[in-house]
Amino acid sequence: MGKLSQLLTLAQTRARAQECPYQGELLPREAWELLQLAPGAKLVDVRTRAEWDWVGRVPEAVEIEWIHYPGNGRNPHFIAELRRQVNPEALVLFLCRSGGRSALAATAAAEAGYGGCYNILEGFEGDKDANGQRNAIGGWRHAGLPWYQG
């Protein structure tokens, strides 16, 4: 079994254990490795424009807001925007701040016919620490994976 198959199997096992309606759940480092191993795989960052601008971006990510900022209303065009930018046959890895919105996005995409939807656990910033701060416990940035400010 190759590394790609191992990553997918692990992610699928996690998702089944949590009864997720999408294909799998990946830790940030696993997601990065999968992106390197699977040509055509896409990372879809579902955070808000404010988060991309003020907190950081992932290089080459497809950026589609799940919730609009300001206002915090759900993006009614999310699936239409996803269809315009991402092939339904691709492996699609969804990322948000901490893993919650990305799970909702992965669910919506799976319901819309995307067969390879994966949620990135811990998200971009990870969980809050004892002081209520992010970036100290888990997450894409804390793992030292590629990102940039801008």
DSSP file (Angstrom, degrees, kcal/mol; ACC not computed):
  #  RESIDUE AA STRUCTURE BP1 BP2  ACC     N-H-->O    O-->H-N    N-H-->O    O-->H-N    TCO  KAPPA ALPHA  PHI   PSI    X-CA   Y-CA   Z-CA
    1    1 A M              0   0    0      0, 0.0     2,-0.0     0, 0.0     0, 0.0   0.000 360.0 360.0 360.0 126.4    0.0    0.0    0.0
    2    2 A G     >  -     0   0    0      1,-0.1     4,-2.3     4,-0.0     5,-0.2  -0.218 360.0-102.9 -76.1 168.9    1.5    3.4   -1.1
    3    3 A K  H  > S+     0   0    0      1,-0.2     4,-2.5     2,-0.2     5,-0.2   0.886 121.0  53.4 -60.6 -41.7    1.7    6.5    1.1
    4    4 A L  H  > S+     0   0    0      1,-0.2     4,-2.4     2,-0.2    -1,-0.2   0.935 110.2  47.4 -59.7 -46.6   -1.3    8.1   -0.7
    5    5 A S  H  > S+     0   0    0      1,-0.2     4,-2.6     2,-0.2    -1,-0.2   0.891 110.9  52.2 -62.3 -39.4   -3.4    5.1    0.0
    6    6 A Q  H  X S+     0   0    0     -4,-2.3     4,-2.5     2,-0.2    -1,-0.2   0.923 110.3  47.8 -62.7 -44.4   -2.4    5.0    3.6
    7    7 A L  H  X S+     0   0    0     -4,-2.5     4,-2.5     2,-0.2    -2,-0.2   0.928 113.7  46.8 -62.2 -45.8   -3.3    8.6    4.1
    8    8 A L  H  X S+     0   0    0     -4,-2.4     4,-2.5     2,-0.2    -2,-0.2   0.907 112.4  49.9 -64.5 -41.7   -6.7    8.2    2.4
    9    9 A T  H  X S+     0   0    0     -4,-2.6     4,-2.4     2,-0.2    -2,-0.2   0.921 111.7  48.3 -63.3 -44.5   -7.4    5.1    4.4
   10   10 A L  H  X S+     0   0    0     -4,-2.5     4,-2.1     2,-0.2    -2,-0.2   0.928 113.4  47.3 -60.7 -46.2   -6.5    6.7    7.7
   11   11 A A  H  X S+     0   0    0     -4,-2.5     4,-2.0     1,-0.2    14,-1.6   0.889 112.8  49.0 -63.5 -40.2   -8.7    9.8    6.9
   12   12 A Q  H  X S+     0   0    0     -4,-2.5     4,-2.4    12,-0.2    -1,-0.2   0.877 108.6  53.3 -68.7 -37.6  -11.6    7.6    5.8
   13   13 A T  H  X S+     0   0    0     -4,-2.4     4,-2.2     2,-0.2    -2,-0.2   0.916 109.3  49.3 -62.5 -43.7  -11.3    5.6    9.0
   14   14 A R  H  X S+     0   0    0     -4,-2.1     4,-1.4    11,-0.2    -2,-0.2   0.924 111.6  48.9 -59.7 -45.2  -11.5    8.7   11.1
   15   15 A A  H  <>S+     0   0    0     -4,-2.0     5,-2.8     1,-0.2     4,-0.3   0.903 110.7  49.4 -65.3 -41.4  -14.5   10.0    9.2
   16   16 A R  H ><5S+     0   0    0     -4,-2.4     3,-1.2     1,-0.2    -1,-0.2   0.907 107.4  55.2 -63.8 -40.3  -16.4    6.7    9.6
   17   17 A A  H 3<5S+     0   0    0     -4,-2.2    -1,-0.2     1,-0.3    -2,-0.2   0.826 114.4  40.3 -62.0 -31.2  -15.7    6.6   13.3
   18   18 A Q  T 3<5S-     0   0    0     -4,-1.4    -1,-0.3    -3,-0.2    -2,-0.2   0.370 111.5-122.5 -96.5   3.0  -17.3   10.1   13.6
   19   19 A E  T < 5 +     0   0    0     -3,-1.2    -3,-0.2    -4,-0.3    -2,-0.1   0.892  46.1 178.5  54.8  44.3  -20.1    9.2   11.2
   20   20 A C      < -     0   0    0     -5,-2.8    -1,-0.2    -6,-0.1     5,-0.0  -0.497  33.5-137.4 -75.4 144.6  -19.1   12.1    8.9
   21   21 A P  S    S+     0   0    0      0, 0.0     2,-0.2     0, 0.0    -1,-0.1   0.432  83.3  69.1 -83.2   2.2  -21.1   12.5    5.7
   22   22 A Y  S    S-     0   0    0     -7,-0.1    96,-0.1    94,-0.1    -2,-0.1  -0.609  96.9 -96.0-114.5 177.6  -18.0   13.2    3.7
   23   23 A Q  S    S-     0   0    0     94,-0.9     2,-0.3    -2,-0.2    95,-0.2   0.867  82.6 -26.9 -67.7 -43.5  -15.0   11.0    2.7
   24   24 A G  E     -a  118   0A   0     93,-1.6    95,-2.5    -9,-0.1     2,-0.4  -0.987  42.9-120.4-166.5 171.8  -12.4   11.7    5.4
   25   25 A E  E     -a  119   0A   0    -14,-1.6     2,-0.4    -2,-0.3   -11,-0.2  -0.994  28.5-171.4-128.9 129.3  -10.7   13.8    8.0
   26   26 A L  E     -a  120   0A   0     93,-2.9    95,-2.7    -2,-0.4   -18,-0.0  -0.901  22.6-127.3-121.4 145.0   -7.0   14.8    7.8
   27   27 A L     >  -     0   0    0     -2,-0.4     4,-2.5    93,-0.2     3,-0.3  -0.547  42.7-102.0 -77.7 158.0   -4.6   16.4   10.2
   28   28 A P  H  > S+     0   0    0      0, 0.0     4,-2.5     0, 0.0     5,-0.2   0.893 121.9  47.9 -53.0 -46.9   -2.8   19.5    8.7
   29   29 A R  H  > S+     0   0    0      1,-0.2     4,-2.3     2,-0.2     5,-0.2   0.883 112.3  50.5 -63.4 -36.5    0.5   17.7    7.9
   30   30 A E  H  > S+     0   0    0     -3,-0.3     4,-2.7     2,-0.2    -1,-0.2   0.902 109.4  51.4 -65.4 -40.7   -1.4   14.8    6.4
   31   31 A A  H  X S+     0   0    0     -4,-2.5     4,-2.4     2,-0.2    -2,-0.2   0.926 110.1  48.7 -61.8 -44.9   -3.4   17.2    4.2
   32   32 A W  H  X S+     0   0    0     -4,-2.5     4,-1.5     2,-0.2    -2,-0.2   0.920 112.4  48.3 -61.1 -44.1   -0.1   18.8    3.0
   33   33 A E  H  X S+     0   0    0     -4,-2.3     4,-1.8     1,-0.2     3,-0.2   0.917 110.3  51.5 -63.2 -43.0    1.4   15.5    2.2
   34   34 A L  H  X S+     0   0    0     -4,-2.7     4,-2.3     1,-0.2    -1,-0.2   0.906 106.4  54.5 -61.0 -42.0   -1.8   14.4    0.3
   35   35 A L  H  < S+     0   0    0     -4,-2.4    -1,-0.2     1,-0.2    -2,-0.2   0.843 110.2  47.5 -60.4 -33.0   -1.6   17.6   -1.7
   36   36 A Q  H  < S+     0   0    0     -4,-1.5    -1,-0.2    -3,-0.2    -2,-0.2   0.824 117.7  41.2 -75.6 -31.5    2.0   16.7   -2.7
   37   37 A L  H  < S+     0   0    0     -4,-1.8    -2,-0.2     1,-0.2    -1,-0.2   0.711 105.9  63.9 -90.8 -22.7    1.1   13.1   -3.6
   38   38 A A  S >< S-     0   0    0     -4,-2.3     3,-2.2    -5,-0.2    -1,-0.2  -0.833  74.5-145.7-112.8  96.6   -2.2   13.5   -5.4
   39   39 A P  T 3  S+     0   0    0      0, 0.0     3,-0.1     0, 0.0    -3,-0.1  -0.334  87.9  23.2 -57.0 135.2   -2.0   15.5   -8.7
   40   40 A G  T 3  S+     0   0    0      1,-0.3    47,-0.2    -5,-0.1     2,-0.1   0.284  86.4 137.7  90.6 -11.7   -5.2   17.6   -9.1
   41   41 A A    <   -     0   0    0     -3,-2.2     2,-0.4    -6,-0.2    -1,-0.3  -0.423  39.3-153.2 -66.4 145.1   -6.1   17.6   -5.4
   42   42 A K  E     -b   92   0A   0     49,-2.7    51,-3.2    -3,-0.1     2,-0.6  -0.958  13.4-145.9-125.6 139.7   -7.4   21.0   -4.3
   43   43 A L  E     -b   93   0A   0     -2,-0.4    19,-2.8    17,-0.3     2,-0.6  -0.925  17.1-161.9 -99.7 123.8   -7.3   22.8   -1.0
   44   44 A V  E     -bc  94  62A   0     49,-3.3    51,-2.5    -2,-0.6     2,-0.7  -0.933   4.0-155.6-110.2 114.2  -10.4   25.0   -0.6
   45   45 A D  E     -bc  95  63A   0     17,-2.7    19,-1.9    -2,-0.6    51,-0.2  -0.805  11.1-176.9 -91.3 115.2  -10.1   27.6    2.2
   46   46 A V        +     0   0    0     49,-3.1    20,-2.1    -2,-0.7    21,-0.6   0.227  41.7 116.4-101.6  13.0  -13.6   28.5    3.4
   47   47 A R  S    S-     0   0    0     48,-0.4     2,-0.1    18,-0.2    17,-0.0  -0.124  72.7 -86.8 -70.1 177.7  -12.6   31.2    5.8
   48   48 A T     >  -     0   0    0     17,-0.1     4,-2.3     1,-0.1     5,-0.2  -0.401  31.6-109.6 -84.3 162.8  -13.7   34.8    5.3
   49   49 A R  H  > S+     0   0    0      1,-0.2     4,-2.7     2,-0.2     5,-0.2   0.882 121.1  56.5 -56.2 -39.3  -11.9   37.5    3.3
   50   50 A A  H  > S+     0   0    0      1,-0.2     4,-3.0     2,-0.2     5,-0.4   0.909 106.8  48.4 -61.4 -41.7  -11.0   39.2    6.6
   51   51 A E  H  >>S+     0   0    0      2,-0.2     4,-2.4     1,-0.2     5,-1.6   0.912 111.8  49.1 -65.2 -42.5   -9.3   36.0    7.8
   52   52 A W  H  <5S+     0   0    0     -4,-2.3    98,-0.6     3,-0.2     4,-0.3   0.938 118.5  40.1 -60.8 -45.6   -7.4   35.6    4.6
   53   53 A D  H  <5S+     0   0    0     -4,-2.7    97,-0.4    97,-0.2    -2,-0.2   0.903 127.9  28.7 -71.2 -42.3   -6.2   39.2    4.7
   54   54 A W  H  <5S+     0   0    0     -4,-3.0    -3,-0.2    -5,-0.2    -2,-0.2   0.741 130.3  30.6 -96.5 -26.1   -5.5   39.6    8.4
   55   55 A V  T  <5S-     0   0    0     -4,-2.4     2,-0.2    -5,-0.4    -3,-0.2   0.818 113.2 -87.1-104.9 -39.9   -4.5   36.1    9.5
   56   56 A G      < -     0   0    0     -5,-1.6     2,-0.3    -4,-0.3    93,-0.2  -0.676  28.3-115.2 144.5 162.3   -2.9   34.5    6.5
   57   57 A R  B     -E  148   0B   0     91,-3.2    91,-2.4    -2,-0.2    -5,-0.0  -0.865  18.6-126.1-125.3 156.5   -3.4   32.6    3.3
   58   58 A V    >   -     0   0    0     -2,-0.3     3,-1.9    89,-0.2    89,-0.2  -0.915  40.4-108.4-100.5 126.0   -2.3   29.2    2.0
   59   59 A P  T 3  S+     0   0    0      0, 0.0     3,-0.1     0, 0.0    -1,-0.0  -0.253  98.0   4.1 -55.3 136.6   -0.5   29.3   -1.3
   60   60 A E  T 3  S+     0   0    0      1,-0.2   -17,-0.3   -18,-0.0     2,-0.1   0.530  93.0 145.6  67.2   8.8   -2.5   28.0   -4.3
   61   61 A A    <   -     0   0    0     -3,-1.9     2,-0.6   -19,-0.1    -1,-0.2  -0.486  54.2-122.0 -73.0 146.9   -5.6   27.5   -2.2
   62   62 A V  E     -c   44   0A   0    -19,-2.8   -17,-2.7    -2,-0.1     2,-0.7  -0.810  29.7-148.0 -82.8 124.9   -9.0   28.1   -3.8
   63   63 A E  E     +c   45   0A   0     -2,-0.6     2,-0.4   -19,-0.2   -17,-0.2  -0.873  31.0 155.4-106.3 114.4  -10.7   30.7   -1.6
   64   64 A I        -     0   0    0    -19,-1.9     2,-0.1    -2,-0.7     3,-0.1  -0.956  38.9-127.9-137.0 115.3  -14.4   30.5   -1.3
   65   65 A E        -     0   0    0     -2,-0.4   -18,-0.2     1,-0.2     3,-0.2  -0.396  15.4-168.5 -63.8 133.5  -16.1   32.0    1.8
   66   66 A W  S    S+     0   0    0    -20,-2.1     9,-2.9     1,-0.3     2,-0.4   0.828  86.8  25.8 -82.3 -40.7  -18.5   29.7    3.6
   67   67 A I  B    S-F   74   0C   0    -21,-0.6    -1,-0.3     7,-0.3     7,-0.2  -0.988  91.7-123.0-123.4 132.5  -19.8   32.7    5.7
   68   68 A H     >  -     0   0    0      5,-3.1     4,-1.6    -2,-0.4     5,-0.3  -0.473  29.2-115.4 -75.2 144.4  -19.6   36.2    4.3
   69   69 A Y  T  4 S+     0   0    0      2,-0.2   -20,-0.2    -2,-0.2     2,-0.1  -0.991  91.2  31.2-121.8 135.7  -17.8   38.9    6.3
   70   70 A P  T  4 S+     0   0    0      0, 0.0     3,-0.3     0, 0.0    -2,-0.0   0.678 127.5  29.8 -77.3 175.2  -19.1   41.3    7.4
   71   71 A G  T  4 S-     0   0    0      1,-0.2    -2,-0.2    -2,-0.1    -3,-0.1  -0.054  90.6-127.2 106.5 -31.0  -22.6   40.1    8.3
   72   72 A N     <  +     0   0    0     -4,-1.6     2,-0.3     1,-0.2    -1,-0.2   0.755  55.2 149.5  59.7  27.7  -21.8   36.4    9.0
   73   73 A G        -     0   0    0     -5,-0.3    -5,-3.1    -3,-0.3    -1,-0.2  -0.713  54.9-100.2 -89.2 145.0  -24.5   35.2    6.6
   74   74 A R  B     -F   67   0C   0     -2,-0.3    -7,-0.3    -7,-0.2    -8,-0.1  -0.344  38.0-109.3 -62.4 140.6  -23.9   31.9    4.9
   75   75 A N    >   -     0   0    0     -9,-2.9     3,-1.4     1,-0.2     4,-0.2  -0.624  27.2-164.1 -72.9 108.6  -22.7   32.2    1.3
   76   76 A P  T 3  S+     0   0    0      0, 0.0     4,-0.2     0, 0.0     3,-0.2   0.649  87.7  53.0 -71.4 -12.3  -25.7   31.0   -0.8
   77   77 A H  T 3> S+     0   0    0      1,-0.1     4,-2.9     2,-0.1     5,-0.3   0.203  73.0 113.5-104.5  14.1  -23.5   30.7   -3.8
   78   78 A F  H <> S+     0   0    0     -3,-1.4     4,-2.6     1,-0.2     5,-0.2   0.928  80.1  42.1 -55.0 -52.3  -20.9   28.4   -2.2
   79   79 A I  H  > S+     0   0    0      1,-0.2     4,-2.8    -4,-0.2    -1,-0.2   0.896 114.4  51.7 -65.9 -39.8  -21.6   25.3   -4.3
   80   80 A A  H  > S+     0   0    0      2,-0.2     4,-1.7     1,-0.2    -1,-0.2   0.917 112.4  46.2 -62.1 -42.5  -21.9   27.3   -7.5
   81   81 A E  H  X S+     0   0    0     -4,-2.9     4,-1.3     2,-0.2    -2,-0.2   0.897 112.0  51.5 -66.1 -40.0  -18.5   28.9   -6.8
   82   82 A L  H >X S+     0   0    0     -4,-2.6     4,-2.8    -5,-0.3     3,-0.5   0.931 108.5  51.1 -61.3 -45.8  -17.0   25.6   -5.9
   83   83 A R  H 3< S+     0   0    0     -4,-2.8    -1,-0.2     1,-0.2    -2,-0.2   0.849 108.7  52.4 -61.7 -34.6  -18.3   24.1   -9.2
   84   84 A R  H 3< S+     0   0    0     -4,-1.7    -1,-0.2    -5,-0.2    -2,-0.2   0.802 123.0  27.9 -69.4 -28.4  -16.7   26.9  -11.2
   85   85 A Q  H << S+     0   0    0     -4,-1.3     2,-0.4    -3,-0.5    -2,-0.2   0.645 116.7  50.0-111.7 -17.6  -13.3   26.4   -9.6
   86   86 A V  S  < S-     0   0    0     -4,-2.8    -1,-0.2    -5,-0.2     6,-0.1  -0.983  75.1-123.6-134.6 128.2  -13.0   22.8   -8.6
   87   87 A N    >   -     0   0    0     -2,-0.4     3,-1.8   -47,-0.2   -45,-0.1  -0.462  19.8-134.3 -64.7 130.9  -13.6   19.6  -10.6
   88   88 A P  T 3  S+     0   0    0      0, 0.0    27,-1.1     0, 0.0    28,-0.4   0.689 105.6  58.5 -62.0 -17.0  -16.2   17.3   -8.9
   89   89 A E  T 3  S+     0   0    0     25,-0.1    -2,-0.1    26,-0.1     2,-0.0   0.571  89.3  98.5 -86.5 -10.1  -13.8   14.4   -9.6
   90   90 A A  S <  S-     0   0    0     -3,-1.8    26,-0.5     1,-0.1     2,-0.5  -0.327  85.2-106.7 -76.3 156.7  -10.9   15.9   -7.7
   91   91 A L  E     - d   0 116A   0    -53,-0.1   -49,-2.7    24,-0.1     2,-0.5  -0.753  42.8-160.3 -73.9 127.3   -9.9   15.2   -4.1
   92   92 A V  E     -bd  42 117A   0     24,-3.3    26,-2.8    -2,-0.5     2,-0.6  -0.963  10.6-164.7-122.7 120.9  -11.0   18.3   -2.3
   93   93 A L  E     -bd  43 118A   0    -51,-3.2   -49,-3.3    -2,-0.5     2,-0.4  -0.913  11.8-151.3-106.9 121.5   -9.6   19.3    1.1
   94   94 A F  E     -bd  44 119A   0     24,-3.2    26,-2.4    -2,-0.6     2,-0.4  -0.788  14.1-175.2-100.5 134.8  -11.5   21.9    3.0
   95   95 A L  E     +b   45   0A   0    -51,-2.5   -49,-3.1    -2,-0.4   -48,-0.4  -0.978  12.2 154.5-130.0 138.1   -9.9   24.3    5.5
   96   96 A C        -     0   0    0     -2,-0.4    28,-2.9    24,-0.4    29,-0.2  -0.604  61.1 -70.5-136.4-156.7  -11.2   26.9    7.9
   97   97 A R  S    S-     0   0    0     26,-0.3    28,-2.4    -2,-0.2    29,-1.2   0.945 121.0  -6.4 -69.0 -47.7  -10.0   28.4   11.2
   98   98 A S  S    S-     0   0    0     25,-0.2    24,-0.8    27,-0.2    25,-0.2   0.419 105.3 -87.9-134.0  -0.2  -10.4   25.4   13.4
   99   99 A G  S  > S+     0   0    0     23,-0.2     4,-0.8    22,-0.2    24,-0.1   0.337  99.9  97.1 111.2  -7.0  -12.2   22.7   11.4
  100  100 A G  H  > S+     0   0    0      2,-0.2     4,-1.6     3,-0.1     3,-0.2   0.961  87.2  37.8 -80.7 -55.8  -15.9   23.5   12.0
  101  101 A R  H  > S+     0   0    0      1,-0.2     4,-2.6     2,-0.2     5,-0.2   0.874 114.7  57.1 -64.2 -36.2  -16.9   25.5    8.9
  102  102 A S  H  > S+     0   0    0      1,-0.2     4,-2.6     2,-0.2    -1,-0.2   0.850 103.7  53.1 -65.7 -32.3  -14.8   23.3    6.7
  103  103 A A  H  X S+     0   0    0     -4,-0.8     4,-2.2    -3,-0.2    -1,-0.2   0.907 110.1  48.0 -66.0 -40.9  -16.7   20.2    8.0
  104  104 A L  H  X S+     0   0    0     -4,-1.6     4,-2.5     2,-0.2    -2,-0.2   0.906 113.0  48.4 -64.3 -41.1  -20.0   22.0    7.0
  105  105 A A  H  X S+     0   0    0     -4,-2.6     4,-2.6     2,-0.2    -2,-0.2   0.906 110.6  50.4 -65.8 -42.1  -18.5   22.8    3.6
  106  106 A A  H  X S+     0   0    0     -4,-2.6     4,-2.4     2,-0.2    -1,-0.2   0.892 111.1  49.9 -62.4 -39.4  -17.3   19.3    3.0
  107  107 A T  H  X S+     0   0    0     -4,-2.2     4,-2.5     2,-0.2    -2,-0.2   0.940 111.6  47.4 -63.2 -47.9  -20.7   18.0    3.9
  108  108 A A  H  X S+     0   0    0     -4,-2.5     4,-1.3     1,-0.2    -2,-0.2   0.901 113.0  49.0 -61.8 -41.4  -22.4   20.4    1.5
  109  109 A A  H  <>S+     0   0    0     -4,-2.6     5,-2.6     2,-0.2    -1,-0.2   0.909 110.6  50.0 -65.6 -41.8  -19.9   19.5   -1.3
  110  110 A A  H ><5S+     0   0    0     -4,-2.4     3,-1.4     1,-0.2    -2,-0.2   0.916 110.4  50.3 -61.8 -42.3  -20.5   15.8   -0.7
  111  111 A E  H 3<5S+     0   0    0     -4,-2.5    -1,-0.2     1,-0.3    -2,-0.2   0.771 106.6  56.6 -65.9 -25.4  -24.3   16.3   -0.9
  112  112 A A  T 3<5S-     0   0    0     -4,-1.3    -1,-0.3    -5,-0.2    -2,-0.2   0.385 131.2 -90.4 -88.5   3.0  -23.7   18.2   -4.1
  113  113 A G  T < 5S+     0   0    0     -3,-1.4     2,-0.5     1,-0.3    -3,-0.2   0.482  77.9 141.5 105.8   3.4  -22.0   15.2   -5.7
  114  114 A Y      < -     0   0    0     -5,-2.6     3,-0.4     1,-0.1    -1,-0.3  -0.697  31.2-166.9 -77.2 122.8  -18.3   15.8   -4.9
  115  115 A G  S    S+     0   0    0    -27,-1.1     2,-0.3    -2,-0.5    -1,-0.1   0.681  73.4  51.9 -88.4 -18.4  -17.0   12.3   -4.1
  116  116 A G  E     + d   0  91A   0    -26,-0.5   -24,-3.3   -28,-0.4     2,-0.5  -0.470  69.0 154.6-119.8  61.3  -13.6   13.0   -2.6
  117  117 A C  E     + d   0  92A   0     -3,-0.4   -93,-1.6    -2,-0.3   -94,-0.9  -0.777  14.8 179.2 -96.4 128.2  -14.3   15.6    0.2
  118  118 A Y  E     -ad  24  93A   0    -26,-2.8   -24,-3.2    -2,-0.5     2,-0.4  -0.986  18.8-143.0-129.8 136.0  -12.0   15.8    3.2
  119  119 A N  E     -ad  25  94A   0    -95,-2.5   -93,-2.9    -2,-0.4     2,-0.9  -0.797  15.7-134.5 -95.5 138.6  -12.0   18.0    6.2
  120  120 A I  E >   -a   26   0A   0    -26,-2.4     3,-1.1    -2,-0.4   -24,-0.4  -0.836  24.4-140.3 -94.7 107.7   -8.8   19.4    7.6
  121  121 A L  T 3  S+     0   0    0    -95,-2.7   -22,-0.2    -2,-0.9    18,-0.2  -0.268  82.9  21.6 -62.8 151.7   -9.0   18.9   11.4
  122  122 A E  T 3> S-     0   0    0    -24,-0.8     4,-1.7   -95,-0.1    -1,-0.2   0.122  98.7-145.0  74.7 -20.0   -7.6   21.8   13.5
  123  123 A G  T <4  -     0   0    0     -3,-1.1    17,-2.4   -25,-0.2   -26,-0.3  -0.108  43.0 -44.9  63.9-159.1   -7.9   24.2   10.6
  124  124 A F  T  4 S+     0   0    0    -28,-2.9    17,-2.3    15,-0.3    18,-0.4   0.863 139.5  27.2 -77.0 -38.4   -5.5   27.1    9.9
  125  125 A E  T  4 S-     0   0    0    -28,-2.4    10,-2.5   -29,-0.2    12,-0.3   0.603  96.8-143.3-105.5 -13.9   -5.2   28.4   13.4
  126  126 A G     <  -     0   0    0     -4,-1.7    12,-0.2   -29,-1.2    -1,-0.2  -0.249  40.4 -34.5  81.1-172.6   -5.8   25.3   15.6
  127  127 A D  B     -G  137   0D   0     10,-2.0    10,-0.7     1,-0.1     9,-0.5  -0.377  67.7 -95.7 -82.6 162.1   -7.6   25.1   18.9
  128  128 A K        -     0   0    0      6,-0.1     6,-0.2     8,-0.1    -1,-0.1  -0.519  35.9-136.9 -75.8 144.6   -7.6   27.8   21.6
  129  129 A D    >   -     0   0    0      4,-2.7     3,-2.2    -2,-0.2    -1,-0.1  -0.221  42.6 -78.4 -87.2-173.4   -5.1   27.4   24.5
  130  130 A A  T 3  S+     0   0    0      1,-0.3    -2,-0.1     2,-0.1    -1,-0.0   0.734 133.6  52.6 -60.9 -23.1   -5.9   28.0   28.2
  131  131 A N  T 3  S-     0   0    0      2,-0.1    -1,-0.3     3,-0.0     3,-0.1   0.323 120.5-107.4 -94.7   7.1   -5.7   31.8   27.5
  132  132 A G  S <  S+     0   0    0     -3,-2.2     2,-0.3     1,-0.3    -2,-0.1   0.630  76.9 134.0  78.7  13.3   -8.1   31.7   24.7
  133  133 A Q        -     0   0    0      1,-0.0    -4,-2.7    -6,-0.0     3,-0.3  -0.710  44.2-143.5 -97.7 147.7   -5.4   32.2   22.0
  134  134 A R  S    S+     0   0    0     -2,-0.3    -8,-0.2    -6,-0.2    -6,-0.1  -0.468  72.7  54.1 -98.6 176.7   -5.1   30.3   18.8
  135  135 A N  S    S+     0   0    0    -10,-2.5    -1,-0.2     2,-0.3     3,-0.2   0.415  89.8  83.0  78.9   2.5   -1.9   29.1   17.0
  136  136 A A  S    S+     0   0    0     -9,-0.5     2,-0.5    -3,-0.3    -2,-0.1   0.671  88.8  46.6-103.6 -22.6   -0.5   27.4   20.0
  137  137 A I  B    S-G  127   0D   0    -10,-0.7   -10,-2.0   -12,-0.3    -2,-0.3  -0.896 116.2 -50.4-127.5 101.6   -2.3   24.1   19.7
  138  138 A G  S    S+     0   0    0     -2,-0.5     4,-0.4   -12,-0.2    -1,-0.2  -0.065  73.9 118.8  71.8-172.6   -2.5   22.4   16.3
  139  139 A G  S  > S-     0   0    0    -18,-0.2     4,-1.7     3,-0.1   -15,-0.3  -0.006  74.2 -74.9  95.3 160.8   -3.4   23.9   13.1
  140  140 A W  T  4>S+     0   0    0    -17,-2.4     5,-1.8     1,-0.2     4,-0.2   0.917 127.7  44.1 -57.1 -51.5   -1.8   24.6    9.7
  141  141 A R  T >45S+     0   0    0    -17,-2.3     3,-1.9     1,-0.2    -1,-0.2   0.926 111.9  51.9 -65.0 -45.1    0.3   27.5   10.8
  142  142 A H  T 345S+     0   0    0     -4,-0.4    -1,-0.2   -18,-0.4    -2,-0.2   0.817 104.0  59.3 -61.6 -30.6    1.5   25.9   14.0
  143  143 A A  T 3<5S-     0   0    0     -4,-1.7    -1,-0.3    -3,-0.1    -2,-0.2   0.531 115.1-118.1 -75.9  -5.0    2.5   22.8   12.0
  144  144 A G  T < 5 +     0   0    0     -3,-1.9    -3,-0.2    -4,-0.2    -2,-0.1   0.742  60.1 154.1  76.4  22.6    4.9   25.0   10.0
  145  145 A L      < -     0   0    0     -5,-1.8    -1,-0.2     1,-0.2  -116,-0.0  -0.422  55.3 -70.7 -82.6 161.8    3.1   24.4    6.7
  146  146 A P  S    S+     0   0    0      0, 0.0     2,-0.3     0, 0.0    -1,-0.2  -0.225  70.3 136.5 -59.4 132.9    3.3   26.9    3.9
  147  147 A W        -     0   0    0    -89,-0.2     2,-0.3    -3,-0.1   -89,-0.2  -0.960  29.2-156.9-162.1 165.5    1.3   30.1    4.3
  148  148 A Y  B     -E   57   0B   0    -91,-2.4   -91,-3.2    -2,-0.3     2,-0.4  -0.986  21.2-115.3-148.6 157.9    1.8   33.8    3.8
  149  149 A Q              0   0    0     -2,-0.3   -96,-0.1   -93,-0.2   -95,-0.1  -0.767 360.0 360.0 -93.3 135.1    0.5   37.1    5.1
  150  150 A G              0   0    0    -98,-0.6   -97,-0.2    -2,-0.4    -1,-0.2   0.383 360.0 360.0 152.6 360.0   -1.4   39.3    2.7
